[in-house]
């Protein structure tokens, strides 16, 4: 997530959006026709709540490198 926070900003032409149905953020840059989906603290918390509410046995994620060194998403998952 560090790369997203640093590089895909409004100063670089990206706008932040929240998809209410998917409970996930995304960025869009119309000049570049670039669409980026990712997880943030809010979407990770929503996913963790869903797992607990449904009584599921765990949660899986695809990529951890962007969460290091701040570990924000891991902290959210561990505390929900």
C-alpha positions in Angstrom: 0.0 0.0 0.0 3.0 2.3 0.4 3.5 2.5 -3.3 -0.2 3.3 -3.9 -0.1 6.1 -1.3 3.1 7.6 -2.8 2.5 7.2 -6.5 -1.2 7.1 -7.3 -2.3 10.4 -5.9 -4.6 13.2 -7.1 -1.4 15.1 -7.9 -0.7 12.4 -10.5 -4.2 12.5 -11.9 -5.8 9.6 -9.9 -9.2 9.9 -8.1 -10.2 7.8 -5.2 -13.5 5.9 -5.2 -15.2 3.5 -2.9 -17.3 0.7 -4.3 -20.1 0.2 -1.7 -21.2 -3.2 -3.0 -17.7 -4.7 -3.1 -16.6 -2.8 0.0 -13.4 -1.9 -1.7 -11.5 1.1 -2.9 -10.2 1.8 -6.4 -8.3 4.6 -8.2 -8.9 5.9 -11.7 -6.9 8.1 -13.9 -8.9 9.1 -17.0 -6.0 10.6 -18.8 -4.0 7.3 -18.6 -7.2 5.2 -18.6 -5.6 3.5 -15.6 -7.8 1.6 -13.1 -6.3 0.3 -9.9 -8.0 -1.9 -7.3 -6.4 -2.6 -3.9 -7.3 -3.1 -0.2 -7.0 -0.5 2.4 -7.7 -0.5 6.1 -11.4 0.0 5.5 -11.8 -2.8 3.1 -9.6 -5.2 5.1 -11.8 -4.4 8.2 -15.0 -5.2 6.1 -13.5 -8.5 4.9 -12.5 -9.4 8.5 -16.0 -8.6 9.8 -17.5 -10.8 7.0 -15.3 -13.7 7.9 -16.2 -13.5 11.6 -20.0 -13.0 10.9 -20.1 -16.0 8.7 -18.1 -18.2 11.1 -15.4 -18.9 8.5 -12.1 -20.4 9.5 -9.7 -17.8 8.1 -8.9 -15.1 5.6 -6.5 -15.2 2.6 -4.8 -12.4 0.8 -2.7 -12.3 -2.3 0.2 -9.9 -1.7 1.9 -8.8 1.5 4.9 -6.8 0.2 3.1 -3.5 -0.2 1.9 -3.7 3.5 5.5 -3.7 4.8 6.8 -1.8 6.8 3.7 -0.2 8.2 1.7 -3.5 8.5 -1.5 -1.5 8.5 -3.6 -4.2 6.8 -2.2 -7.0 9.0 -3.0 -5.0 12.1 -6.6 -4.5 10.9 -7.0 -8.2 10.2 -5.5 -9.2 13.5 -7.7 -6.8 15.5 -11.1 -7.4 13.9 
